């Protein structure tokens, strides 16, 4: 009697619409799974076309090419004698579905459409797909002729069904279905399904991994079973990084853990499990068995194939393991670094250009590039030929092999300190020392000539010369003069990114990196079209507080001693004149709030769905030990005024790595107006009324206790 089954799941670095590359990675994962003895292989959601196709799903080409790839998979010798479960879009009766196509030995067993679509945050699946709403219903799907010629099948089952092999029963979930309150695995488990599979397109968010792992383990903790999760990995063409974490769980315990961050394009996870452990676990749960006797049965697709061997008594089963989580600092170190590597190698450019100011944000960005170089060198050292090939293509040298992180950094990373008359010697020294320690090619330049030329043109035309506030100018003049400096830096950044390699006799251009953090974007504390305007921004979804912790982590783990003075210095834009050679301007004073307060506002605004009045109501309790209701009201009003005045800046925000659930990113995550009535008259009156009520209550004598 067969009792141990060997199953495989994987994390693939798929790329939207890269059908050649996606096919190659799928085939490689199947070959590895077979080599490791697996009889079933699960892949990520929509792996054939890539998850992030967005409006390309509307195109018939995407459907056509997906079926062409499916035909190649069906014909491949690699897919023989193993059940293959792949993801692709399928149109049935002129309705587009997000599907799993499960096949064995050139025969499609089942096309299973997704029943619960992800449609919050970064997900917009209802824009492109329709959920299959007919639970436990199966119909016949007429295959395209190109598939019929391979399989010899005219129709195949399409709908909500499960697979019954000779030795067990398997049921599919697709990503969001695990997270839903009425997950299909609940009733599938009651109907005798022993192996649940989930193909995901789940992206990284700081501190999210434990939630996903707990969801998977809890899926089988209540009523037993085996849960197999596959996920996409890498940057497939936009702001998201899909963070792998393929896993296999049984009876509430983790059995196998895949990596969360890796430069390996194909990662396959294989585990051998004892079906009798599932059956004995379920046998003693009487409430589960009572519910199972009442459940409506699923259609079972009979499969003349076994996941176990008839003589497997000596095959050892895998034991539970403890999941190893990354700290938030490690996540910042690894996630954006892997995202940058994918973006660099797929953009066909020669490296990165970063305006390095000597402050925390640009220094954190530099450290992430250095971490990327470290990951690349480690992958090459471990024999990753794909990474080595990408490295040689990027540096345009077929014989090159990176020696260490600093040496490789010098090839692909250019940093530039853009001084003005308002810059201090301290920030110059910090930027220079950090560049030396990470090994970047560093440039020092002064922008004063360009700034004076631009302001001179204005003065010549308009007949007036603007002055800084400290020299008697108005606030409007003061801000305009700061903005000119910031925008000149953006223009110079792109000029040097395009031509610095040319001037050095090297091929290729550079990607310009931005370094505005998520809190500055939320407040709007940045100049539109300044150095925050770049090609991509690896820290744009990360809070100032987390970036400070990350700087501390890099100082300790990469021995970057230059970071010690950077982390201890107050954040400053250095756009106003110095006072006796010292910085007189600080970010928090300019903003009228601290970065810690900004993070709180951001989380309440986005994650708690709080408008001005609700935010005030929450904060008077959260901050009751440090602020009066009137002070809280003043802080909340100031935040919403600045947020609404500056919201228009989000429409041009540089594409940034998504890491926080309170990101104000306007592209698809945080959809709000960019022209507000910044007086918030009704909302602020509601706050004022509540403040008056609270103050009047505080003025009344406290009643004595009544016996």
N, C-alpha and C positions, 0 to 999 in steps of 0.2 A: 504493500500500500504506500503510495507517494504521500509524503507529509511535508517535506521541505521544498519551498519554492525560492527561486533566485530571480529577483527583479532588478531593473536598472532605471534610474532617472538621471536627468542631466541638466546642466546649466550651459546654455549656448550663447555666444556673443553674436547674435544675429543683427543684421543691418537692413533697415527698411528698403525694400525693392532690390536688394542685392541677391537676386535669385541664384546666380552661380555660386556665390560664397555661401549662401544659406544652405543650398543643396549639399555642398562639400562638407559643411560642418555637421549636418544631419547624418550624412552617410558615415562620417568618421565616428560619431557618437554611437551609431548602431554597431559598427565594427568593433569598437572597444567593448560595448555591452556584451556582444557575442563572445568575444575573446575571454571575458571574465565569467562566462558561464550563464549569463542571463537568458531567460526565455521570454521576457517581456521588457520592452523599452518604451519609456515615456519621455516626451519632449515638451518644450515650453509652448505657451499659448501663441497661436498664429506664427509658428516658427518658419513656415515655408516662405511667406512674404515678408516677415518681420512685423513686430507688433505695431510700430509707430508709423504706419503708412498714412494715417489720418485721412484726408479727403481723397487720397489715391484709391481708397476702398470703393469710391463711386465709379472708378474706371473699369470698364470691362477687361482691359489689359491685365489688371491685377488678378482678376479671377482666372483669365486664360492662362497666364504664366504660372499661377499656382497649380492648376491642373497639369500643366506640362511638367512641372517639377515632380508632382505626384506620380506621373507616368514613369519618370526616370527612377523614382524610388521603388515602384512596383517591379520594374524590370531588373533592378540591381540584384546581383547574387548576394550582396551583403544583407538584404532584407529577408532572405529565405530562412525558414525554421526559427523565426522569432516573431512574436506579435509586436508590431510596430504601431505606435500611437502618435500621430503627427497632427499639427494644427494648421488650419487654413480657412479662408473665407469660402463659403459655398452659397450659391443662389438656388433656391428651391421655390418653384411657382412664382418667380419674379420677386422673391423676398430674399434679402441677403442675411446670412447667418454666420456667426463666429463658431466654427465647428472643430471637432476632433474627427479625424478619419483613421479608423483602426483597421489594419489589414494584416494578413498572414499568407505567405506563399502565393503572392499575386492575386489574392482574393480579398476584396473589401468586406469586412465583417459587419461594420456599422459606421454610419455617419451620425455623430451625436452633437446636435446644436446646443449652444449655450442658452441656459434658461433664465439666468439672472445676470443682467449686464451692469458693469461698473460705470457709474455716471456722476461721480463726485470728484472734487479736487481736480487733478490733472486728467481724469478719465472722461471721455465723451463717447462711449460706445453706442449709446442710443442715437447718436448722430449718423452712424454708419451701419448699424446692425439692428435687427429686430430680435427680441427674445423669443425662444420657443416656449409657448405658453400652454402646450397640451401635455400635461404630465402623464407619464406612462403610456403615451400614444406613439405608435410607430406607423409610418407609411412607406410606400415604395418610392425610391428616388431613381429617376432615369439618368444613368451615367452619360457623360459626354462620349462621343464616339471614340476619341483618342484613348479613353480609359477602357471602354468596352473591348477595344482591340487587344489590350494587354491582359485584362482579367477574364474575358469571355463572359462577363456578366452584363446583362441589359439593365437590371435594376438591383438596388441594394437597400437594406433597411435604413431608414432615416427617422430619427426621433429619440425619445427618452426610453432607452432600454439598457439592459446589462448583458455582459458576456458570461456564458456558462461553459467553462472548459471541462475537461475530464476530471479535474481534481478540485476546482474551486470556482468562485464566482467573483467577477470584477465589475465595478461600477465607476463611472466617470463624473468628476466635477471639474469645472473650469473656473479658475481664479476666484472671482467675486462670490461664487456660489458657496465657498467655504466661509466667507465673512457674513453671509446672510443669516437672519434669525431662523429661517426655515431651510437650512442647508439640505440638499438632496441626500447627503450621506446618512442623515438620521433615519429616514424611512428605508433607504437601501439596506442599511445595516439590519434593520428589523426584518427585512425580507430575505436575509441570508447572505447578502453580499459580504465577502470577507476581505476583499482588497479594494480600497478606494484610491483613485488616482486624481491628481489635480495638476493641470497644466496652467502655469501662471505667467502674467506679465506684470510683476509687482516691482515697483521702483523703490529706491533707497530714500528713507527719511531718517534723520538722526534719532536714535533711540527707538526705532520701530521693530528691530529684529525679534526682540523678545515677544512682541505681540503676535507676530506671525508664527513663531515656534509654539507658543502656548495654544494658538488656535488649532494647529495641526495635532498636537498631542492631546488636546481636549476632545478632538473629534473621535478618538478611539478610546478615551479613558472611561466614558460612561457605559459603552456597550461593546467594547472590544473591536478588534479589526486591525488591519494593516493599512497605513496611509502613506502614499507615495506622492511627493511633491516635486515638480520640475519648475524651473523659472528661467526667464531670460536673464542675460548678464551683459553689462556694458552699455555704451552710448549708441543707440541705433538711429541717431540723427537729430536729436533735439535736446532739451534741457534736462531730461531725466537720465539717471543711471540705474539700470536694473541690476539688483545686487545679488543675484544667484541664490545662495542658501538652499540649494536643493537638499531634500531630506527624506528620510524614511523613518516612520514611527510605527510602533505596535503596542496596542493595549495601554496607551497613554505615555509610553516611554520612547525617547529618541533612540533609534538604532544606528542611523548613519547621518553624518553632517557634511554638507558641501561647503566650500569656501564662500564668503560673502564678497570679497574683493580679490580679483586675480587677473593677471594678463593672459591666462590660458583661454583661448577661444572656445575650447571644448573641454568640459569637465563631466565625467561620468561617475555616478555613484551607484554601487552595486551592493546588495545585501541578500543574504540567505536567511529565510524565516520559516519557522515551524508552524504550519496551519493548525496543528493540534493545540498550540498555545492559545490561538484565537478561540477555538471551540471550547476548550476547558475554561477559559476566562469568561465566556458568555454563559456557560452552563449554570453557574451559580448565581447569576443576576436574575432573580425571579421576576422582578418588575419588568425587565427588558423582555423576558420570554412571554410574559402576559401580553405586553403590547404587540409583540411579534405575531401572536396568534390572531390579531385583529387587522393587521396591515393589508392593504391592497397590493397584490403582486405586480411586479414589473415583468414586461415581456423579456424572455431570456433568449438570447441568440446563442444557439448551440455551436460550440467550436470543438472540432475533432482534434484536440491538441491539449497537452498537459504542461503545466509550468513546473512540475516535479518529475522525478524519475521513479520508476517502480521499485528500484532497489536503492533507497537513499538513507538507510538506517545509520550509515557511518558518516553522513555529511553533516558537519557541525553547523548549527544556527548561530547567527550573530547575536551578541549580547548588548544590552542597553548601554548607552554612553551618556555623559554629561555634556550638554551643549556649552561650547565656549563662546562667549559674547565678547565683542570688541567694546572698549570704552569709547565714549563720544570723541575723545581726542584721537584715538586710533581710527575711528570712522572718518574724521575730517582729513586725517593724514592719507588714508588709503582710497576712499571713494572718489573725491575730486581728482586725485592723481590718476586713477584708472580712466576716469572720464576724459581728462586732458589727453592721455595717451591715445585713446580711441579717436578723439577729435583730430589730433595732430596727424596720425598715420592715415586717416581717411580723407583729410583735406588736401593731401599731397603738398603741404608746405614744409618749410625747412626748420621751423622752430617757433619760439615765442619771443615777444618783445614786451617788457614790463616797465612802465614808469615807476621807479622805486624811490619813494619819498623818505624812507627811514621811519615811517609810522607802522602801526600794528597791521593795518589791512594789507598794504602792499607787501610788507614783510611776510605776512601769512601766505599771501599768494606766491611769493618767491619760494617759501618753504614747501608749498604743495608741488611746485615744479621740481624742486630738489627731491622730494619724496618720489615723484614720478620717475626721475632718473635712477633713484635707488631701486625701485621696483623693476625697472627695465634691466638694470645690470644684474639683479638677482635672478630674473627670468633667463637671461642669457647664460649666466653661470650654471643654472640648472638644466641647460640643454634645450631651451625653447627655441627651435629653429625659426618659427614664425615671427617671434619678436626680433630675433637677430636679422632676419630678412627685412623687416620694417625699418630697423635702425639703419642698416646699410643704404636703403633707398632714401631715407630722410637726409642722411649726411652725404649722399651721392658718392659713396665709396664702397665698392663690392668686396673689399678686403678688410674693412674696418670692423674691429670688435671693441666695444667699450671696456675700459679697464676698471674704472670706478665711477661713482656718482659725480664727483667734481669734474673729472675729465670729460665725461659725456655731457654734463651741464654746459661746459664751455663751448661745445659744438652747437647746441640747439637753443641756448637761452641767452638773450641779450637784455641787460638791465640798464636803466638810464636815470640818473639823478638830474632833474631839470630845475636848476637853481634860479632864484630871482633875488632882487634886493631885499625881499622879505623872508628869505630862507636863512636859517641859523646854521652855524658851524656844526652844531650837535647833530642835526639830521643828516648833513653832508657826511659826517664821519660814520654815523650808524649805517647808512646805505652802502658806503664804500667798504666797510668792514664785513657786512653781511655778504655782499657780492664776492668778496675775496674768499670767504669761508665756504660758500656753496659752489664757487668755481664759475660763475657766470661771466660772460664778456661784458664789462661794465663801461659805460660812457658817462662822462660828466659834461654838462653844457649849461649855459646861462641864457635865459629867455628875455632878459631885460631889453635888448635891442629890438626884438620883435614886438614886445608889449608897448614900448615907447612909440614905435612906428605906427601901430594900430591906433593908439590914443591920439597920436599926432594928426592922423588923418581926420579923426572926429573933430579935434580942436580947430584944424584949418578950415573945415567945412562949416562948422556951427559957431565958431568964434568964441567958444568958452572951453576952459580946461577943467575937467573934473578933478576933485581932490579927495583923499582919504579922510575919514571922520576925524582922525587925530590931527589933521592939518586944516581943519575947519570945514570940511565937506559935509554934505548931507548924507543920510542913510542910503539914498538912491545912488549917489555918486560912489559911496563906499562899496556898495554891492556890485555896481557895474565894473569898477576897477578890479575887484576880486575875480569876477567872471571872465574878464579879458585874459587874465593870467591863466586861469583854468582851461579856457578854450584854446589858447595858444599851445598849451601842453598837449592837448588832443591832436591838433594839427601836426605838431612835430612828431608825436608818437607814430602816427601813420606814415609820415615821410620816412622816418628812420626804419620803420618796420619793412617798408618796401625797398629801401635802397642801401641799408647798412651792410647787408651781405654782398651786394654788388660792389660797394666801395672796398670791401675786404677781399674781393676776388673769389667770392663763394657763390654758389647757385642758390636760387630760391628766395622767396619772401617769408616774412614772419607773421604769425598771428598776434594781434595786439590783445593783451590781457587787461581786463578791468579789475578793480579791487574795492568797489563800494560794497559794504556789508548790508545785510537785510534790514537792520535797524535804521541806517541812514536813508535807505530807499523808502522805508515806511514813513519817515518824517519828511522826506524830500530834501535832506541836508546834503545836497550835491548840486553842482552846476549842470544844467542841461547841455549836453555836448562838451563835457570836459573829459578828464581822464577816466571817468566812470563809463564813458562811451567807448566801447572796444568791440572786438570780435566776440569774445566770450569772457565770462567772469566765474572763476571757480569758487569764490567766496561770497557771491551775491545772495546766496540763500542761507547764510550762516550769521548768527548773532555776534555782536562785539564781545559779549561775555564768553561765548564758546571759542572765539578766535584768540582771546587772551589765554585761555586754558590750553589751546593748541600750541601757541607760541611757547608756553612753558614746557609742554611735552617735547617739542622739537629741540629746545635748549638742552633737555636732559637726554634725549634718545639719539640725537644727531650731533651732540656736542657743539652746537652753534652758539658759542659764547657771546657773539655780537647781539643776540636777542635779549641779553640781560638788560642792557640800557634801553632797548626799544620797549620792552614790557613795562619798565618803570617810568617812562616818560608820559606826560599827559597828552592825549590825542589832540592834534592841531592841524589845521589846513595850511597854516603859514602863508596866508594871502594878504594879511594886513601888515603895516610896517612894524619892525621890531622896536622894542623899548630898551635902549642901551645894549643892543646886540642880543637881547633875549626875547623869546616868544611871548607876545602879549595876548595872543588869541588862542582860545581852547574850544574844542568842539562842543562840549557840554554847556559851556557858557553861551555860545552862539545859539544852540538849539533851545536853551531854556529848560532843559530836562536832562536827566542822566541816561546813559545807555541801559542801565538796569531798569529804569522806569519805562523806557521805550519798548523793551522786550515784553514787559507786562502789558502795556497798551496793545502791542501787536497781537499777543495771544488772546486777549479779551476781544479785540475787534474782529479777528478772523475765526479763531477756534471756538470762542464762546458766543460768537454772533452778536456781540454787544454794540449797540449804538451809543451815542453820548450819554443818554439817561441811564441805560442799563449798566454801562461801564461805571458811572458815578455810584450807582447803588451797590455794585460789587466792591468798589475800592474803599468806600467809607467803612466797610467791615475789614477788608484786607489790611488797610493802613490806619486803623483806628488808634494804634499805639503811637503813631508818628505824625499824623496829620489831623487837623480838624475838618469837619465836613466842608467848610468854606474853602480851605486850602485844597482839598481834593477836587472840589468843583472848579477851582481856578486851573489846576493842573489838567483836568480832563478837557476843559474848554480850550486851553492853549494847544493841547495835542491835536484836537479835531480841527482847529483853525489851520494849523500848519499842515496837517495831513491833507485837508481839502484844497488849500491854496496850491500845494505842490503835487497833487495827484496827477496832473498832466504829464509830469516827468516820467511816470511809469509807462507811458505809451512808447517811449524811446529807450527804455531800459535795456541794457546789454543782456543778451541771453545768458542766464546764470544757472549754475548747478543747483538743482532743487534739493534742499536739505531740511527746510523748516515748514511746518504746516501753517505758519502765520505769514508766509511770504506775500508781499503785495504785488507780485508779478502779474502784469496786466494782460499778457498774451492769452492765457487760457485758465490760469489757476484762480485768480482773484478778479472776477469780472464786476467792475463797478464804474460809475461815471467818472470822467476826468474834468468835468466842469460842475463844480458844486456851488451852492449858496453858502459861502463860508461863514456867514453869520449864525447859521444853525438857530435861527430865532426861536422857533417853537421848542426845539429840543433844549436849548439853554434856559428858556423860561421855566421849563419843567424842572430842571436842576435847581434853579434859583428858588423856586417854590418849595422844593423839598428841603433845601438848606434852611430856609426861613422856618419851616415846620420843626426841623430838628433843633434849631437854636432856641425856638420858643419853648420847646419841651425841656430843654436843659435849664432854662431860666425858672421853671416852676419848682416849688418845693416838693421833695419826695414824700409821698403819703406814708404815714406810720402803719406798721403791721396791724392787721385786725385780728383779734383773738377769735 
